[in-house]
Amino acid sequence: MLKLDYLTPESALDAAQDAGPSLVGVIGFPDLPGELPESVPRASVPAEDLQAGAGRGICEVWTSREPVVTAVDGGIRLAATGDFLFGVHTVAERGAGIRAAAERAYREIFATIGRHGAPHVARFWNYFARINDDEAGLERYRQFNLGRAAAFEAAGRIGDVAIPAACALGFTRGEHLTVSFVATRRAGTSLENPRQVNAYRYPSQYGPQSPLFSRAVIQPAAEGHLLLVSGTASIVGHATLHEGDVAAQTRETLANLRAVFGEAERQAGAGAFPMREASYKVYVRHPADASIVRRELRAALGPDIDAHFIRADICRRDLLVEIEAVASSAVPAAGPGLP
């Protein structure tokens, strides 16, 4: 089973050294700890830390209780452990634009995970600069969706039963697309939100290509289930609600998260994924809004919620906050409704 911790760079280095051969990967927002083993999957994302002690940075540290084998294949850093394959791929735009970078990155990822015996993807994280800017007459996020879809289609993954969970966030600088992912040897179960239109069925007003992701994936493993929740925002049906009101958007986002966690427990069993015990990564468009979002989360989920705040641009210009989650459950790996 994969385990996720959010730590300062200093604590992340200690954790990485303590984990030793159990270290799976590290993503730094914005900085990585020094002295990581060369083959360990890692990336540095040019994001601003919005924690109470802003400026320290946050590191996403993945570990495993099972043996970990690392490799580099075609520029993609990989860590295989049990049924899981964690990877990080960074592709330079080199003037070709985000559409070409996305298609290249995803084509290469799909080819690589097939070679390593983990053909199913449970979760993608996508990070690139200027997500809401126009490029060649179309918003860069919409260009990204075109490139991603082209790679899905080329790999025969359109209509795939287990559609991956995903997010896409933007930053003010950088000329690279960074994609991290969790791939698996056996397919998980994709979840949707009854309050929302499935993202891959959005109408054309959101771009010529709908975004290809599910709201969450439950991934069975030997020790239980891993729940990977996509970036979630203030969208009901397919429309953004509460434009300009970050507190109301946060409350609507929490309602959507409750709906997704409810679907997860319907599949895995009641009580499998308590929301208060999940880990949350919170992307906030305007740094001044972080305290408001934090207040709403604590009011809803308690003062001890494991939530970590990053400044980022969201995939729609009218969205002010996006929240993702990771949770695990020790219930048996074959719960009701799961393979």
MIVO-293719 format. One line per 4 residues: their letters; for each residue x, y, z of C-alpha. Coordinates in steps of 0.1 Angstrom, whole numbers, plus 2048, in hexadecimal, padded with zeros to 3 digits. Each point is the difference from the previous one (the first is absolute). Example, Ala and Ser with C-alpha at 12.3 -4.5 7.8 and 13.67 -1.06 7.14 Angstrom:
<nuzas>
AS	87B/7D3/84E | 80E/822/7F9
</nuzas>
This chain:
<nuzas>
MLKL	800/800/800 | 80C/823/7F8 | 802/819/81D | 800/826/7FB
DYLT	80E/81A/818 | 803/826/7FB | 81F/80D/811 | 818/81E/800
PESA	81F/7FB/7EB | 815/7FA/81F | 7E8/7E7/80E | 7FC/7F0/7DD
LDAA	826/7FA/7FF | 7FF/7EF/822 | 7E2/7EB/7F5 | 811/7F7/7DF
QDAG	81F/7F5/813 | 7EC/7ED/819 | 7EB/7EF/7E4 | 820/7F5/7EE
PSLV	7F5/7E5/7E7 | 7DB/806/809 | 801/823/7F0 | 7EA/802/7E1
GVIG	801/824/7F5 | 801/825/80A | 7EF/81E/7F1 | 80C/822/80D
FPDL	7EB/820/801 | 816/812/7F7 | 820/7F0/80C | 80D/7DC/804
PGEL	815/7F5/81D | 824/7FA/7F8 | 812/7DF/7FD | 7E4/7EB/7F3
PESV	80B/7DF/7F0 | 805/808/7DB | 7E7/7E6/7F2 | 7E3/80A/817
PRAS	7E3/811/7EE | 7FF/825/808 | 7F6/821/7F2 | 801/825/80C
VPAE	7E0/813/7F8 | 803/826/800 | 7E5/807/81A | 7FD/817/81E
DLQA	7FA/7F0/822 | 7E2/80F/811 | 804/7EF/822 | 800/815/820
GAGR	826/800/7FE | 800/809/7DB | 820/7FD/7EE | 80B/7DF/80F
GICE	7F2/7EC/7E3 | 7EE/7DF/800 | 80C/7DE/7F4 | 7E9/7E4/7F6
VWTS	812/7E1/80C | 7F4/7DD/7F4 | 80C/7E1/811 | 7F6/7DB/801
REPV	801/7E4/818 | 80A/7E8/7E4 | 822/7FF/7EE | 805/81C/7E7
VTAV	813/7FC/7E0 | 809/821/7ED | 809/805/7DC | 803/81B/7E5
DGGI	7F0/7F7/7DF | 7FF/818/7E3 | 805/81E/818 | 7E4/7F4/817
RLAA	809/7F9/823 | 7EF/7E2/80E | 7FB/7EE/821 | 7EF/7DE/801
TGDF	7F2/7F2/820 | 7E7/7E4/803 | 7E3/807/7E8 | 80A/824/7FC
LFGV	817/814/7E8 | 806/824/809 | 810/816/7E6 | 80A/824/7F8
HTVA	805/80D/7DD | 80A/824/7F7 | 7FE/80C/7DC | 80D/821/7F3
ERGA	7E8/814/7EA | 81D/80D/7EB | 7EA/818/7ED | 7E9/7E5/7F4
GIRA	7E5/809/819 | 7ED/7ED/81C | 7EB/7EB/7E8 | 81F/7F0/7F0
AAER	810/7FC/822 | 7E2/7EF/80F | 7FC/7E8/7E3 | 825/7F6/801
AYRE	800/7FC/826 | 7E1/7EA/800 | 80B/7EB/7E2 | 821/7F9/811
IFAT	7F0/7F8/822 | 7E7/7E8/7F1 | 81C/7EE/7ED | 816/7FE/81F
IGRH	7E6/7F3/818 | 7F7/7E4/7E8 | 825/7F6/7FE | 800/7FE/826
GAPH	7E2/7EB/805 | 7E9/81B/810 | 7E9/80A/7E3 | 7E4/80F/815
VARF	803/824/80C | 7EE/80A/820 | 80B/824/803 | 811/81C/7EC
WNYF	80D/821/80D | 807/81B/7E5 | 813/820/807 | 809/81B/7E6
ARIN	803/825/7FD | 7E6/81A/7F6 | 7E3/7E7/7FF | 7E6/81B/7FA
DDEA	814/814/7E6 | 7F7/7FE/7DB | 816/7ED/7E8 | 7FA/7FE/7DA
GLER	7DC/80E/806 | 7F7/7E7/81C | 805/7FF/825 | 81E/7EC/809
YRQF	7EC/7E8/816 | 7EA/7F9/7E2 | 81E/7FA/7EB | 80D/7E8/81B
NLGR	7DF/7ED/7FE | 804/7FC/7DA | 824/7F2/804 | 7F6/7E9/81C
AAAF	7E2/7F2/7ED | 815/7FA/7E1 | 818/7EA/815 | 7E2/7EE/810
EAAG	7F2/7F9/7DE | 821/7F4/7F1 | 804/7E8/81D | 7DD/7F3/7FC
RIGD	7F5/80D/822 | 7E1/814/7F6 | 7E3/7EF/811 | 817/7EE/818
VAIP	7EB/7F2/81D | 817/80E/81B | 804/824/7F7 | 81C/80F/815
AACA	7FC/81B/81A | 813/81F/7F8 | 806/825/805 | 811/81C/7EC
LGFT	80E/81F/811 | 812/81E/7F3 | 81C/816/80C | 80F/821/7F6
RGEH	821/7F3/7F4 | 810/7E3/7EF | 803/7F1/7DD | 7FA/7DC/809
LTVS	7E2/7E9/805 | 805/7E9/81E | 7EA/7E1/803 | 802/7E9/81E
FVAT	7EA/7E1/800 | 7F6/7E0/813 | 7FD/7E3/7E8 | 7F5/7DD/80B
RRAG	802/7DB/7F5 | 7DA/7FC/804 | 7E5/818/7F8 | 7EF/815/81C
TSLE	7DD/80D/801 | 7F8/822/7F3 | 7E7/815/813 | 7EA/81D/7F5
NPRQ	7EE/81B/814 | 7D9/7FF/7FE | 800/826/804 | 816/805/7E1
VNAY	800/7F8/7DB | 81C/7E8/7F9 | 81E/815/7F5 | 805/7EC/7E0
RYPS	7DC/809/7F6 | 802/826/805 | 7EF/814/7E5 | 815/811/7E5
QYGP	7FE/822/811 | 81D/7F4/815 | 816/7F9/7E2 | 802/7EB/7E1
QSPL	80C/7E2/815 | 7F1/7F6/822 | 819/7F9/81B | 807/7DB/804
FSRA	7FE/7F7/825 | 7E9/7F1/81A | 7F7/810/821 | 814/7E5/814
VIQP	80E/7DD/7FE | 800/7E5/81A | 81E/7EA/7FC | 7FF/7DE/811
AAEG	821/7F4/80F | 80C/7E3/815 | 7FB/814/820 | 7E0/812/7F8
HLLL	7F4/81C/7E9 | 810/820/7F5 | 7E8/81D/7F7 | 80E/81A/7E8
VSGT	7E8/81E/7FD | 804/817/7E2 | 804/826/803 | 7DD/80A/80C
ASIV	7F1/823/7FD | 7DF/814/802 | 7EF/7F0/7E2 | 7DD/7F2/801
GHAT	7F3/7F0/7E0 | 81A/80F/7E9 | 7FD/824/80C | 817/814/817
LHEG	7ED/80D/81F | 806/81D/817 | 817/814/7E9 | 815/819/813
DVAA	7F7/7F1/823 | 81C/7EA/80C | 7EF/7F6/820 | 7E1/7F4/7ED
QTRE	815/7EE/7E7 | 812/7EE/81B | 7E0/7F4/810 | 7F3/7F4/7DE
TLAN	821/7EE/7FA | 7FC/7EF/822 | 7DD/7F5/7F6 | 80E/7F1/7E0
LRAV	81B/7EE/814 | 7E6/7F2/818 | 7ED/7F3/7E2 | 820/7EF/7F2
FGEA	809/7F1/822 | 7DC/7F4/802 | 804/7EE/7DF | 821/7F1/80B
ERQA	7F0/7F2/820 | 7E3/7F2/7EB | 81A/7EC/7ED | 818/7F7/81C
GAGA	7E9/7FF/81E | 7F2/818/81A | 81B/811/814 | 81C/7F6/7E8
FPMR	80C/823/7F9 | 7F8/81A/81C | 805/823/7F1 | 810/80C/820
EASY	81C/7E7/7FC | 809/807/7DC | 81E/816/7F5 | 7F7/81F/7EB
KVYV	813/816/7E9 | 7EF/822/7FB | 807/816/7E2 | 7F7/824/805
RHPA	800/81A/7E4 | 806/81F/816 | 817/7FD/81E | 7EA/818/814
DASI	7E4/7E6/7FF | 813/7E4/811 | 7F5/80A/823 | 7DC/800/7F5
VRRE	803/7DD/7F0 | 812/7F3/81E | 7E4/80D/817 | 7E5/7EF/7EB
LRAA	813/7DF/800 | 806/800/825 | 7DB/808/806 | 7F5/7E3/7EB
LGPD	81A/7E6/808 | 810/80A/821 | 81E/814/80B | 818/7E2/7FC
IDAH	7F9/7FB/7DB | 81F/7F6/7EC | 7FE/81B/7E5 | 81D/811/7EE
FIRA	7FC/821/7EC | 810/809/7DF | 7FB/81F/7EA | 7F6/7F5/7DD
DICR	7EA/809/7E3 | 7E1/7EA/7FC | 7F5/7F2/7DF | 7E3/819/7FD
RDLL	806/825/804 | 7E1/804/817 | 80C/7E5/818 | 812/80C/81F
VEIE	807/7E0/813 | 805/7DB/7F7 | 805/7E4/819 | 80D/7DC/7FB
AVAS	802/7E3/818 | 811/7E0/807 | 7F2/7E6/819 | 807/7DC/808
SAVP	7EC/7E5/811 | 80A/7E0/810 | 7E0/7EE/7F6 | 805/7E0/7EC
AAGP	80B/807/7DC | 7E0/7F2/7F1 | 7E5/816/80E | 7DC/801/7F3
GLP	7FF/80C/7DC | 826/7FD/7FB | 813/7E7/7EA
</nuzas>
